Amino acid sequence: MKALFIGGTGTISAAITELAVRQGIELTLLNRGRTACELSGNVRVIHADINEEEEASKALKDESFDVVANFISFTPGQARRDIRLFSGRTDQYIYISSASAYQKPCSHYLISESTPLSNPYWTYSQNKIISENILLDEYRKSGFPVTIVRPSHTYGRTKIPVAVDGRNGGWPVVSRIMRGKPVIIHGDGLSLWTFTHNTDFARAFLGLMGNFHAIGEAVQITSDETLTWNQAYEIIGRHIGKAPEIVHMSVDFLAASNPEYRASLTGDKANSVVFDNSKIKRLVPGFHADVRFDQGVGESIRYILAHPEYQKEDPGFDVWCDRMIDIYRRAMQEASQIKM
């Protein structure tokens, strides 16, 4: 199989790239960087910026592929560009969407591919919905061979998934727990959430590549394991040998300080999500997610502790947490003195 990956170095795409190489796929990465690909095996790199359409078109020249997967397409304009670039150039185009595109709040607790797409809170999700519609309309109109893939909170050995974080992701939250500082979880921490390890996602994804039955379809790939946010933090604490001191705050309170939390929490993490993965299991017989959260996040913590370059602190986020917790606790103390 001959495949082109656009953006093959992220949490999801890196795991897929590594597995594709191991399985002997003839892989090309379209990358605007000039660093040599560190992967051994049958991999080549085309240096071009996909967001510069003319440059990308020239770099691809007369190339054709069995599969093209774009991991860095986020806007409707980018979806239309890819239709222009890859129509007639590939037998399958895989678009990475997001499970955050599903209806918020959901009308039914069990989420499947037929759950309506509607997220009035998060522009990121709205753009994914519009992009999906553009690509599927082109499939219906001209046969553009699209497959939509919807991940949900995928993590790996260099990424620790948490509830409320800053620009440097999960490590600053873990660092706070290690230092005995309280950490913030939205709501009461009892909403249900699904974490998917990137190696599980990669196995399912490769099962969709070149899969005739996946053309024109939307498919979600997630773990079947469901945890509360409180349970997730307790598991993280166990792996670092320190129970987290959790402070629960409403989304409204958090968004009053930082409106971006309204989008990422109300539009995603604050909702309970349980996924029906029967479709991916039907399309990829034998697939099931193997990595439990306690196993996967334990590996992530051990790996990051052994690799200081991934221990990126966020002083601004740290100060923000301290201030929010201080204000919240003072308000709670005042409230306790009010008698009805």
Secondary structure, DSSP 8 states (H G I E B T S, - for coil): -EEEEES--SHHHHHHHHHHHHTT-EEEEEES--S-----SSEEEEE--TTSHHHHHHHHTT--BSEEEESS--SHHHHHHHHHHHTTTBS-EEEE--GGGB-SS-SSSEE-TTS-B--SS-HHHHHHHHHHHHHHHHHHHH---EEEEEE-SEEBTTB---SS-BTTBTHHHHHHHHTT--EEEETTS-SEE--EEHHHHHHHHHHHTT-GGGTT-EEEE--S--EEHHHHHHHHHHHHTS---EEEE-HHHHHHH-THHIIIIIIIITS--EE--HHHHHHSTT------HHHHHHHHHHHHHH-GGG----HHHHHHHHHHHHHHHHHHHHHHT---
